[in-house]
Amino acid sequence: MAASPIDEDIDDSSYVSGLPGILGVIDGGVARIEAVLLALGVLLMALNTMANVVGRFVFGQSLFFSEEINRALIVLITFAGISYAARHGRHIRMSAFFDALNPPMRKVLMVVIAIVTSAAMFMLAWYSIDYVLAQAARGRLLPALQIPVWWIIVWAPLGFFLTGLQYALTAIKNCIHKDIWLSTSTLEGYSNDDAEEV
């Protein structure tokens, strides 16, 4: 997939990794996992919310478990979304110093940023696994659904791990390619149009 400096429209339906060999397979696999989790989460949340509205206004009774399902889906979407945003270089960046550097120094700094961020995400994944295990040991259940609480927070370690993997792949891509990459699919740069980035 040829990446433009700024992705105008993010469409992962035909995503092909720019990384060689097994790294490309990993990158493509992570892209598919993110897409499935996000699409499934958003669709299920929409269906659950619509069913609850229909139940409330047509049948006069809300779905008693609707809030808990939406809470679980928000956790899923949030933690799948951080990896997705990393793949497309959409996380907030403080770039004043970065932009002031010459291209070779920006490339070095981008590799350092990606490695440090990857390490931080893997550390958060480790701590969140510990948190999920602690919640599982407590045996608490959700009041309406009567399922273990840890089932809805299990997405946090997965999201942190996938984000760490994404930043690690970004560091590798910057080491093996000539250009500066914000992510495995997004070149560093600014759009030439007059629209301001918010």
Order of alpha helices (4+ residues) and beta strands (2+ residues): alpha-alpha-alpha-alpha-alpha-alpha
